[in-house]
Amino acid sequence: MKPKVEIAILFCITLLACRQGLAQDQTLPGEEFDALITPLELALRTSCGETIAEQDADLAPLSEAQMNLFRRAYVATRISDDIALQSLVTDPRYHRDLYGFFGNLSRLADSPDAIVFLYRQDFDRSLRQLRPIAEQLQGFDADLLVSIVRCGVRAGGASANQGGFVYMSLIDGDWKFHTRQ
């Protein structure tokens, strides 16, 4: 073979190997996210889920599009893709808040003796516990409240829950994290 052809072939092989490596690196955080989150249907079969279901009767699993938003944001934070994160929030100026949010989510799920699951509820301003938020944040227009629950089982079988929540809005047919305004 001629040296130029050999160099071109080596370049193509190297480029292909790099592209495959990058593709694998980008799917890895998605797989990490899937491993962090227990599907709600499975969580509800545990003592943790039963406790939550007794407290919040109207809980529902996230739709595929809503879970996909979480997955895409998790991947974007893991690979530090600010441009992708800006497209996943209602106000792009506050996209960097997702770094802390997903860092905290990862820490919540960092125990082998605990599960982390998500559930959604409509953001209803008339609910007593949501009224102060709606009053304090004039013009706050989220569509969903997504609860993130980490549940571990203590000695004696009692469950211990902790977690947080995030708001989501449907904008032009796409779900986004509702950020500060």
Backbone as ProteinMPNN parsed JSONL, in Angstrom:
{"seq_chain_A": "MKPKVEIAILFCITLLACRQGLAQDQTLPGEEFDALITPLELALRTSCGETIAEQDADLAPLSEAQMNLFRRAYVATRISDDIALQSLVTDPRYHRDLYGFFGNLSRLADSPDAIVFLYRQDFDRSLRQLRPIAEQLQGFDADLLVSIVRCGVRAGGASANQGGFVYMSLIDGDWKFHTRQ", "coords_chain_A": {"N_chain_A": [[0.833, -1.178, 0.0], [0.345, 2.285, -0.551], [2.012, 4.923, 1.219], [0.364, 7.205, 1.806], [-2.214, 6.178, 1.565], [-2.17, 4.259, 3.58], [-1.9, 5.915, 5.812], [-4.306, 7.317, 5.623], [-6.128, 5.223, 6.019], [-5.422, 4.399, 8.62], [-6.076, 6.755, 9.957], [-8.87, 6.802, 9.53], [-9.63, 4.456, 10.89], [-8.801, 5.106, 13.478], [-10.429, 7.368, 13.932], [-12.971, 6.14, 13.799], [-12.775, 4.387, 15.986], [-12.523, 6.26, 18.062], [-15.011, 7.571, 17.868], [-16.744, 5.452, 18.49], [-15.926, 4.964, 21.108], [-16.612, 7.406, 22.312], [-19.394, 7.314, 21.967], [-20.001, 5.138, 23.592], [-19.205, 6.208, 26.055], [-21.131, 8.198, 26.353], [-23.513, 6.791, 26.617], [-23.132, 5.459, 28.951], [-23.567, 7.164, 31.303], [-26.37, 7.332, 31.057], [-27.115, 4.698, 31.536], [-26.196, 4.548, 34.154], [-28.0, 6.312, 35.369], [-30.411, 4.897, 35.005], [-29.879, 2.751, 36.667], [-29.88, 3.996, 39.128], [-32.501, 4.714, 39.748], [-35.423, 3.309, 40.986], [-38.154, 1.739, 39.512], [-41.453, 3.069, 39.947], [-43.575, 1.252, 40.207], [-42.323, -1.038, 41.22], [-41.243, 0.008, 43.569], [-43.532, 0.591, 45.041], [-44.267, -1.862, 45.963], [-42.765, -2.338, 48.137], [-42.083, -1.816, 51.681], [-41.387, 0.8, 51.917], [-42.585, 2.097, 49.704], [-45.259, 1.561, 50.243], [-45.698, 3.1, 52.52], [-45.385, 5.701, 51.497], [-47.466, 5.735, 49.62], [-49.685, 5.635, 51.305], [-49.602, 8.185, 52.386], [-49.698, 9.953, 50.182], [-52.108, 9.743, 48.157], [-52.636, 10.285, 45.473], [-50.425, 9.786, 43.877], [-48.404, 9.163, 40.972], [-46.682, 7.356, 38.378], [-43.906, 8.735, 36.522], [-44.242, 9.839, 33.164], [-43.015, 8.374, 30.092], [-41.742, 10.381, 28.595], [-41.242, 12.277, 30.59], [-39.516, 10.863, 32.321], [-37.475, 10.548, 30.516], [-36.586, 13.176, 30.281], [-35.385, 13.524, 32.814], [-33.351, 11.571, 32.55], [-31.872, 12.564, 30.319], [-31.0, 15.001, 31.377], [-29.456, 14.094, 33.514], [-27.41, 12.734, 32.148], [-26.34, 14.919, 30.704], [-25.356, 16.492, 32.814], [-23.393, 14.821, 33.798], [-21.561, 14.726, 31.699], [-20.938, 17.32, 31.49], [-22.379, 19.139, 29.759], [-23.335, 22.044, 29.019], [-24.865, 23.344, 27.063], [-26.794, 21.458, 26.297], [-28.092, 21.229, 28.774], [-29.207, 23.789, 29.039], [-31.29, 23.626, 27.278], [-33.089, 22.091, 28.606], [-34.402, 23.296, 30.659], [-36.736, 25.741, 31.976], [-35.874, 28.382, 32.158], [-33.038, 29.276, 30.739], [-30.903, 30.618, 31.961], [-30.532, 29.56, 34.439], [-29.57, 26.986, 34.264], [-27.355, 25.755, 35.403], [-28.031, 25.043, 37.95], [-28.872, 22.455, 37.835], [-26.637, 20.836, 38.044], [-25.958, 20.648, 40.799], [-28.378, 19.593, 41.696], [-28.538, 17.032, 40.421], [-26.197, 15.953, 41.404], [-26.836, 15.733, 44.101], [-28.941, 13.904, 43.844], [-27.556, 11.641, 42.972], [-26.017, 11.151, 45.265], [-28.065, 10.531, 47.064], [-28.841, 8.055, 46.144], [-26.727, 6.481, 46.751], [-26.483, 4.308, 48.469], [-26.424, 0.89, 49.22], [-28.462, -0.213, 50.679], [-30.79, 1.092, 50.225], [-33.505, 2.486, 48.283], [-34.256, 4.558, 45.479], [-36.864, 6.44, 44.247], [-39.215, 7.962, 41.976], [-42.093, 10.035, 41.781], [-45.031, 11.565, 40.426], [-47.14, 14.463, 40.748], [-49.914, 16.505, 39.964], [-49.366, 20.016, 39.851], [-51.054, 21.658, 42.025], [-52.367, 24.568, 42.964], [-54.217, 24.97, 44.939], [-53.809, 23.142, 46.942], [-52.964, 22.795, 50.317], [-50.227, 22.506, 51.138], [-48.879, 23.424, 48.904], [-49.701, 25.983, 48.432], [-48.253, 28.15, 49.791], [-45.914, 28.259, 48.228], [-46.875, 28.929, 45.688], [-47.955, 31.439, 46.296], [-45.705, 32.857, 47.204], [-43.982, 32.856, 45.0], [-44.71, 34.772, 42.666], [-46.523, 34.407, 39.689], [-45.637, 31.85, 39.261], [-45.652, 28.979, 37.433], [-45.711, 26.083, 37.225], [-46.36, 22.761, 35.988], [-46.193, 20.186, 37.025], [-45.372, 18.542, 40.074], [-42.647, 16.818, 41.053], [-41.754, 14.269, 43.086], [-38.917, 13.105, 44.786], [-37.778, 10.317, 46.269], [-35.838, 8.802, 48.721], [-35.494, 5.803, 50.2], [-34.775, 3.872, 52.926], [-34.382, 0.861, 54.795], [-34.612, 0.499, 58.177], [-33.135, -1.044, 61.12], [-35.196, -3.524, 62.454], [-37.154, -3.27, 60.638], [-38.501, -0.875, 60.066], [-39.133, 1.832, 57.855], [-37.167, 4.51, 56.517], [-37.537, 7.604, 55.194], [-36.303, 10.045, 52.917], [-35.702, 12.936, 50.909], [-36.555, 14.973, 48.105], [-37.852, 17.431, 45.866], [-38.883, 18.465, 42.585], [-39.916, 20.812, 40.135], [-41.831, 20.626, 37.13], [-42.535, 21.683, 33.786], [-44.685, 21.783, 30.973], [-43.793, 22.773, 27.905], [-44.417, 23.985, 24.807], [-44.924, 21.353, 23.956], [-42.8, 19.914, 25.03], [-41.304, 18.531, 27.925], [-39.869, 20.295, 30.619], [-37.512, 21.205, 33.174], [-38.681, 23.236, 35.715], [-37.37, 26.235, 36.333], [-35.966, 28.915, 38.322], [-37.412, 32.221, 38.039]], "CA_chain_A": [[0.0, 0.0, 0.0], [1.067, 3.547, -0.572], [2.005, 5.529, 2.555], [-0.783, 8.096, 2.0], [-3.388, 5.335, 1.754], [-2.042, 3.672, 4.91], [-2.192, 6.967, 6.776], [-5.748, 7.585, 5.551], [-6.814, 4.081, 6.635], [-5.179, 4.506, 10.058], [-6.87, 7.882, 10.431], [-10.273, 6.374, 9.553], [-9.802, 3.475, 11.968], [-8.692, 5.859, 14.726], [-11.641, 8.17, 14.062], [-14.068, 5.227, 14.108], [-12.589, 3.914, 17.361], [-12.839, 7.384, 18.956], [-16.46, 7.784, 17.846], [-17.385, 4.376, 19.248], [-15.612, 5.2, 22.515], [-17.45, 8.507, 22.776], [-20.783, 6.854, 22.037], [-20.126, 4.314, 24.788], [-19.123, 7.086, 27.212], [-22.363, 8.945, 26.496], [-24.594, 5.928, 27.068], [-22.836, 5.013, 30.303], [-24.343, 7.909, 32.306], [-27.778, 6.945, 30.956], [-27.241, 3.424, 32.246], [-26.054, 4.879, 35.573], [-29.27, 6.878, 35.822], [-31.393, 3.81, 35.088], [-29.55, 1.934, 37.836], [-30.155, 4.77, 40.343], [-33.926, 4.902, 39.982], [-36.292, 2.135, 41.049], [-39.48, 2.069, 38.96], [-42.468, 3.274, 40.985], [-44.363, 0.019, 40.393], [-41.561, -1.912, 42.115], [-41.104, 0.679, 44.867], [-44.798, 0.498, 45.768], [-44.375, -3.211, 46.54], [-41.919, -2.389, 49.329], [-42.639, -1.066, 52.815], [-41.144, 2.22, 51.621], [-43.626, 2.562, 48.797], [-46.557, 1.496, 50.913], [-45.769, 4.262, 53.408], [-45.595, 6.89, 50.658], [-48.803, 5.636, 49.021], [-50.658, 5.986, 52.336], [-49.554, 9.637, 52.595], [-50.03, 10.646, 48.926], [-52.959, 8.81, 47.415], [-52.717, 10.596, 44.045], [-49.131, 9.686, 43.214], [-48.408, 8.449, 39.693], [-45.337, 7.279, 37.798], [-43.599, 9.69, 35.477], [-44.409, 9.326, 31.803], [-41.742, 8.087, 29.428], [-41.131, 11.668, 28.233], [-40.755, 12.909, 31.824], [-38.323, 10.117, 32.735], [-36.441, 10.843, 29.54], [-36.032, 14.477, 30.666], [-34.46, 13.25, 33.913], [-32.21, 10.825, 32.018], [-31.076, 13.468, 29.486], [-30.356, 15.971, 32.26], [-28.413, 13.378, 34.254], [-26.3, 12.53, 31.211], [-25.74, 16.218, 30.403], [-24.555, 16.936, 33.958], [-22.229, 13.932, 33.914], [-20.566, 15.044, 30.665], [-20.793, 18.787, 31.543], [-22.893, 19.704, 28.513], [-24.158, 23.198, 29.38], [-25.818, 23.656, 25.984], [-27.913, 20.529, 26.449], [-28.823, 21.58, 29.998], [-29.985, 24.998, 28.784], [-32.506, 23.261, 26.548], [-33.917, 21.23, 29.453], [-34.977, 24.096, 31.734], [-37.625, 26.808, 31.507], [-35.084, 29.603, 32.049], [-31.668, 28.796, 30.524], [-29.916, 31.275, 32.83], [-30.377, 28.787, 35.679], [-29.301, 25.579, 33.94], [-26.28, 25.207, 36.242], [-28.633, 24.478, 39.162], [-29.053, 21.013, 37.655], [-25.441, 20.121, 38.488], [-26.145, 20.334, 42.218], [-29.551, 18.74, 41.841], [-28.227, 15.648, 40.072], [-25.185, 15.495, 42.353], [-27.583, 15.307, 45.289], [-29.678, 12.688, 43.492], [-26.579, 10.545, 42.978], [-25.673, 10.851, 46.663], [-29.217, 9.865, 47.68], [-28.909, 6.664, 45.692], [-25.41, 5.888, 46.959], [-26.521, 3.299, 49.524], [-26.962, -0.387, 48.746], [-29.603, -0.591, 51.509], [-31.881, 2.036, 49.993], [-33.977, 2.651, 46.913], [-34.677, 5.907, 45.116], [-37.913, 6.395, 43.238], [-39.837, 9.229, 41.632], [-43.507, 10.02, 41.41], [-45.489, 12.901, 40.041], [-48.466, 14.942, 41.113], [-50.203, 17.794, 39.346], [-49.106, 21.155, 40.726], [-52.361, 22.221, 42.315], [-52.171, 25.704, 43.857], [-55.188, 24.964, 46.027], [-53.357, 22.257, 48.017], [-52.432, 23.543, 51.447], [-48.773, 22.5, 51.19], [-48.325, 24.12, 47.736], [-50.176, 27.371, 48.412], [-47.201, 29.138, 50.091], [-45.002, 28.36, 47.09], [-47.575, 29.673, 44.638], [-48.094, 32.831, 46.741], [-44.387, 33.478, 47.307], [-43.412, 33.009, 43.665], [-45.732, 35.34, 41.78], [-46.409, 33.953, 38.311], [-45.066, 30.503, 39.192], [-46.584, 28.254, 36.574], [-45.312, 24.696, 36.977], [-47.45, 21.822, 35.727], [-46.046, 18.995, 37.862], [-44.461, 18.435, 41.201], [-42.066, 15.471, 41.028], [-41.112, 13.937, 44.36], [-37.79, 12.175, 44.73], [-37.768, 9.687, 47.587], [-34.842, 7.78, 49.056], [-36.062, 5.045, 51.307], [-33.962, 2.797, 53.46], [-35.048, 0.104, 55.854], [-33.833, 0.496, 59.413], [-33.221, -2.262, 61.925], [-36.553, -3.731, 62.945], [-38.074, -3.224, 59.504], [-39.101, 0.439, 59.818], [-38.513, 2.525, 56.732], [-36.777, 5.902, 56.74], [-37.605, 8.302, 53.911], [-35.814, 11.404, 52.747], [-35.715, 13.264, 49.498], [-36.845, 16.336, 47.72], [-38.813, 17.547, 44.777], [-38.549, 19.364, 41.486], [-41.1, 21.179, 39.358], [-41.693, 20.465, 35.686], [-43.54, 22.379, 32.978], [-44.818, 21.353, 29.579], [-43.64, 23.969, 27.08], [-44.405, 23.658, 23.372], [-44.913, 19.902, 23.78], [-41.63, 19.3, 25.653], [-41.173, 18.696, 29.364], [-38.656, 20.996, 31.066], [-37.441, 21.493, 34.589], [-39.115, 24.607, 35.961], [-36.327, 26.898, 37.085], [-36.283, 30.251, 38.839], [-37.777, 33.208, 37.035]], "C_chain_A": [[0.876, 1.24, 0.0], [0.975, 4.18, 0.812], [0.808, 6.431, 2.806], [-2.057, 7.304, 2.253], [-3.355, 4.72, 3.149], [-2.389, 4.699, 5.99], [-3.69, 7.262, 6.803], [-6.533, 6.464, 6.225], [-6.64, 4.135, 8.152], [-6.002, 5.637, 10.658], [-8.337, 7.488, 10.558], [-10.537, 5.388, 10.691], [-9.756, 4.18, 13.324], [-9.95, 6.683, 14.972], [-12.831, 7.294, 14.436], [-13.969, 4.732, 15.55], [-12.929, 5.024, 18.357], [-14.336, 7.633, 19.016], [-17.185, 6.709, 18.639], [-17.138, 4.548, 20.738], [-16.451, 6.327, 23.086], [-18.896, 8.086, 22.913], [-20.985, 5.999, 23.285], [-20.083, 5.176, 26.037], [-20.437, 7.828, 27.42], [-23.518, 8.058, 26.934], [-24.366, 5.471, 28.507], [-23.574, 5.83, 31.361], [-25.841, 7.597, 32.246], [-28.042, 5.636, 31.672], [-27.099, 3.632, 33.754], [-27.378, 5.407, 36.126], [-30.317, 5.779, 35.993], [-31.144, 2.925, 36.303], [-29.864, 2.663, 39.151], [-31.624, 4.736, 40.74], [-34.673, 3.572, 39.952], [-37.643, 2.526, 40.454], [-40.532, 2.129, 40.072], [-43.26, 2.001, 41.252], [-43.652, -0.935, 41.338], [-41.453, -1.305, 43.513], [-42.372, 0.546, 45.693], [-45.011, -0.871, 46.394], [-43.525, -3.371, 47.792], [-42.607, -1.644, 50.469], [-42.451, 0.43, 52.605], [-42.271, 2.787, 50.77], [-44.993, 2.559, 49.425], [-46.757, 2.708, 51.827], [-46.067, 5.53, 52.611], [-47.006, 6.878, 50.086], [-49.895, 5.976, 50.031], [-50.739, 7.497, 52.526], [-50.039, 10.409, 51.367], [-50.82, 9.7, 48.032], [-52.956, 9.068, 45.912], [-51.371, 10.522, 43.326], [-49.234, 8.833, 41.953], [-46.975, 8.38, 39.17], [-45.143, 8.375, 36.751], [-43.84, 9.044, 34.122], [-43.024, 9.037, 31.217], [-41.016, 9.382, 29.072], [-40.557, 12.368, 29.47], [-39.511, 12.201, 32.353], [-37.164, 10.404, 31.79], [-35.804, 12.203, 29.826], [-35.027, 14.288, 31.801], [-33.187, 12.581, 33.392], [-31.299, 11.757, 31.212], [-30.342, 14.49, 30.348], [-29.233, 15.313, 33.056], [-27.188, 13.188, 33.369], [-25.587, 13.852, 30.943], [-24.911, 16.735, 31.574], [-23.297, 16.09, 34.091], [-21.15, 14.255, 32.889], [-20.355, 16.56, 30.55], [-21.194, 19.458, 30.234], [-23.874, 20.835, 28.841], [-25.203, 23.519, 28.313], [-27.035, 22.737, 26.067], [-28.747, 20.889, 27.671], [-29.69, 22.812, 29.792], [-31.29, 24.679, 28.072], [-33.489, 22.462, 27.4], [-34.599, 21.98, 30.593], [-35.825, 25.226, 31.161], [-36.894, 28.136, 31.357], [-33.613, 29.197, 31.949], [-30.606, 29.451, 31.391], [-29.623, 30.443, 34.072], [-30.098, 27.308, 35.432], [-28.257, 24.96, 34.863], [-26.812, 24.656, 37.567], [-28.771, 22.96, 39.058], [-27.815, 20.217, 38.075], [-25.576, 19.716, 39.959], [-27.29, 19.379, 42.443], [-29.21, 17.279, 41.552], [-27.072, 15.094, 40.897], [-25.84, 14.992, 43.625], [-28.358, 14.027, 45.024], [-28.737, 11.485, 43.512], [-26.203, 10.153, 44.399], [-26.824, 10.153, 47.389], [-29.215, 8.377, 47.361], [-27.642, 5.885, 46.001], [-25.368, 4.824, 48.05], [-27.104, 1.998, 48.98], [-28.207, -0.834, 49.515], [-30.815, 0.307, 51.29], [-32.286, 2.017, 48.529], [-34.351, 4.114, 46.713], [-35.737, 5.759, 44.044], [-38.545, 7.766, 43.086], [-41.329, 9.013, 41.445], [-43.956, 11.447, 41.164], [-46.882, 13.171, 40.57], [-48.682, 16.249, 40.352], [-49.898, 18.895, 40.344], [-50.417, 21.898, 40.907], [-52.197, 23.306, 43.374], [-53.133, 25.712, 45.04], [-54.774, 24.033, 47.171], [-52.638, 23.074, 49.087], [-50.909, 23.617, 51.416], [-48.127, 23.213, 49.994], [-48.707, 25.597, 47.684], [-49.08, 28.38, 48.752], [-46.216, 29.325, 48.935], [-45.631, 29.21, 45.998], [-47.714, 31.148, 45.012], [-46.752, 33.554, 46.756], [-43.796, 33.756, 45.926], [-44.501, 33.481, 42.71], [-45.49, 34.858, 40.352], [-45.8, 32.567, 38.158], [-46.062, 29.597, 38.501], [-46.161, 26.828, 36.261], [-46.544, 23.828, 36.736], [-47.407, 20.617, 36.665], [-45.102, 19.244, 39.026], [-43.96, 16.99, 41.166], [-41.335, 15.266, 42.35], [-40.035, 12.903, 44.127], [-37.65, 11.608, 46.131], [-36.629, 8.679, 47.666], [-35.383, 7.085, 50.284], [-35.118, 3.912, 51.682], [-34.713, 2.112, 54.581], [-34.108, 0.042, 57.048], [-33.961, -0.857, 60.105], [-34.63, -2.367, 62.486], [-37.594, -3.592, 61.847], [-38.724, -1.887, 59.224], [-38.379, 1.119, 58.659], [-38.223, 3.973, 57.101], [-36.714, 6.58, 55.372], [-36.937, 9.664, 53.997], [-35.838, 11.7, 51.269], [-36.006, 14.713, 49.254], [-37.848, 16.351, 46.593], [-38.275, 18.509, 43.741], [-39.852, 19.651, 40.75], [-40.8, 20.993, 37.88], [-42.833, 21.195, 34.988], [-43.513, 21.824, 31.565], [-44.822, 22.616, 28.728], [-43.479, 23.541, 25.628], [-44.253, 22.146, 23.138], [-43.737, 19.182, 24.397], [-41.637, 19.563, 27.149], [-39.845, 19.354, 29.677], [-38.707, 21.124, 32.579], [-37.794, 22.969, 34.772], [-38.081, 25.254, 36.873], [-36.794, 28.275, 37.534], [-36.646, 31.201, 37.705], [-37.294, 34.574, 37.441]], "O_chain_A": [[2.004, 1.228, 0.493], [-0.024, 4.0, 1.508], [0.275, 6.432, 3.915], [-2.89, 7.708, 3.064], [-4.38, 4.66, 3.829], [-3.084, 4.386, 6.956], [-4.275, 7.435, 7.872], [-7.506, 6.732, 6.93], [-7.604, 3.937, 8.891], [-6.562, 5.492, 11.745], [-8.981, 7.794, 11.562], [-11.556, 5.483, 11.374], [-10.562, 3.893, 14.209], [-10.479, 6.698, 16.083], [-13.62, 7.668, 15.303], [-14.977, 4.667, 16.254], [-13.555, 4.761, 19.383], [-14.88, 7.881, 20.092], [-18.128, 7.003, 19.374], [-18.034, 4.307, 21.547], [-16.949, 6.229, 24.207], [-19.56, 8.462, 23.878], [-22.008, 6.111, 23.96], [-20.828, 4.927, 26.984], [-20.824, 8.067, 28.564], [-24.439, 8.554, 27.583], [-25.322, 5.131, 29.204], [-24.17, 5.234, 32.258], [-26.511, 7.599, 33.279], [-29.067, 5.476, 32.335], [-27.787, 2.983, 34.542], [-27.821, 5.006, 37.202], [-31.021, 5.734, 37.002], [-32.087, 2.407, 36.902], [-30.089, 2.018, 40.175], [-31.953, 4.729, 41.926], [-34.558, 2.808, 38.994], [-38.219, 3.54, 40.849], [-40.5, 1.338, 41.014], [-43.582, 1.702, 42.402], [-44.294, -1.575, 42.17], [-41.558, -2.012, 44.515], [-42.303, 0.402, 46.914], [-45.86, -1.02, 47.274], [-43.557, -4.419, 48.437], [-43.587, -0.931, 50.254], [-43.264, 1.233, 53.062], [-42.838, 3.833, 51.087], [-45.802, 3.451, 49.173], [-47.85, 3.27, 51.897], [-46.907, 6.337, 53.01], [-47.673, 7.913, 50.07], [-50.923, 6.544, 49.661], [-51.813, 8.034, 52.795], [-50.726, 11.42, 51.511], [-50.244, 8.949, 47.246], [-53.248, 8.154, 45.14], [-51.201, 11.134, 42.272], [-50.041, 7.906, 41.876], [-46.153, 9.242, 39.481], [-46.109, 8.874, 36.173], [-43.659, 7.837, 33.96], [-42.001, 9.416, 31.787], [-39.799, 9.468, 29.232], [-39.495, 12.986, 29.392], [-38.56, 12.853, 32.784], [-36.012, 10.49, 32.215], [-34.599, 12.367, 29.632], [-33.928, 14.84, 31.749], [-32.079, 12.978, 33.752], [-30.082, 11.742, 31.401], [-29.184, 14.81, 30.077], [-28.176, 15.913, 33.25], [-26.062, 13.45, 33.792], [-24.357, 13.902, 30.953], [-23.868, 17.354, 31.359], [-22.243, 16.605, 34.463], [-19.962, 14.085, 33.162], [-19.682, 17.031, 29.634], [-20.436, 20.249, 29.674], [-25.082, 20.617, 28.929], [-26.316, 23.928, 28.644], [-28.171, 23.189, 25.923], [-29.977, 20.858, 27.613], [-30.801, 22.875, 30.318], [-32.284, 25.385, 28.245], [-34.606, 22.187, 26.96], [-35.298, 21.373, 31.404], [-35.655, 25.619, 30.007], [-37.265, 28.942, 30.503], [-33.004, 28.816, 32.949], [-29.515, 28.902, 31.544], [-28.572, 30.607, 34.692], [-30.361, 26.472, 36.297], [-28.277, 23.748, 35.082], [-26.122, 23.888, 38.236], [-28.784, 22.262, 40.072], [-27.932, 19.043, 38.427], [-25.331, 18.562, 40.311], [-27.204, 18.468, 43.267], [-29.548, 16.392, 42.335], [-26.975, 13.879, 41.074], [-25.453, 13.956, 44.166], [-28.426, 13.154, 45.889], [-29.098, 10.424, 44.021], [-26.082, 8.968, 44.709], [-26.593, 9.284, 48.229], [-29.547, 7.547, 48.207], [-27.495, 4.746, 45.56], [-24.281, 4.477, 48.511], [-28.161, 2.007, 48.348], [-28.928, -1.725, 49.067], [-31.758, 0.284, 52.08], [-31.527, 1.594, 47.657], [-34.714, 4.813, 47.659], [-35.545, 5.049, 43.058], [-38.421, 8.623, 43.962], [-41.77, 7.95, 41.008], [-43.34, 12.405, 41.633], [-47.681, 12.264, 40.804], [-47.738, 17.007, 40.126], [-50.137, 18.739, 41.541], [-50.832, 22.672, 40.044], [-51.924, 23.01, 44.537], [-52.884, 26.391, 46.037], [-55.333, 24.124, 48.264], [-51.809, 23.932, 48.783], [-50.347, 24.688, 51.646], [-46.952, 23.572, 50.058], [-48.085, 26.371, 46.957], [-48.973, 29.394, 48.062], [-45.741, 30.435, 48.698], [-44.988, 30.106, 45.451], [-47.604, 32.017, 44.147], [-46.664, 34.719, 46.369], [-43.173, 34.797, 45.72], [-45.136, 32.675, 42.03], [-44.359, 34.901, 39.867], [-45.479, 32.152, 37.045], [-47.201, 29.469, 38.948], [-46.254, 26.41, 35.107], [-47.633, 24.129, 37.223], [-48.449, 20.088, 37.055], [-44.172, 20.048, 38.951], [-44.753, 16.052, 41.24], [-40.409, 16.006, 42.682], [-40.217, 11.949, 43.371], [-37.425, 12.356, 47.082], [-36.477, 7.82, 46.797], [-35.691, 7.724, 51.29], [-34.725, 3.103, 50.842], [-35.571, 2.709, 55.233], [-32.966, -0.405, 56.942], [-34.78, -1.695, 59.728], [-35.187, -1.371, 62.948], [-38.786, -3.775, 62.094], [-39.44, -1.759, 58.231], [-37.164, 0.991, 58.508], [-38.941, 4.582, 57.894], [-35.937, 6.182, 54.504], [-37.001, 10.343, 55.022], [-35.983, 10.785, 50.458], [-35.736, 15.573, 50.093], [-38.599, 15.396, 46.394], [-37.336, 19.265, 43.991], [-40.771, 18.833, 40.747], [-39.668, 21.177, 37.432], [-43.938, 21.31, 35.516], [-42.466, 21.448, 31.039], [-45.741, 23.43, 28.815], [-42.537, 22.833, 25.269], [-43.538, 21.721, 22.23], [-43.66, 17.957, 24.31], [-41.935, 20.671, 27.594], [-38.819, 19.021, 29.083], [-39.777, 21.148, 33.186], [-37.27, 23.836, 34.072], [-37.934, 24.872, 38.034], [-37.877, 28.733, 37.169], [-36.239, 31.007, 36.56], [-37.508, 35.546, 36.716]]}, "name": "protein", "num_of_chains": 1, "seq": "MKPKVEIAILFCITLLACRQGLAQDQTLPGEEFDALITPLELALRTSCGETIAEQDADLAPLSEAQMNLFRRAYVATRISDDIALQSLVTDPRYHRDLYGFFGNLSRLADSPDAIVFLYRQDFDRSLRQLRPIAEQLQGFDADLLVSIVRCGVRAGGASANQGGFVYMSLIDGDWKFHTRQ"}
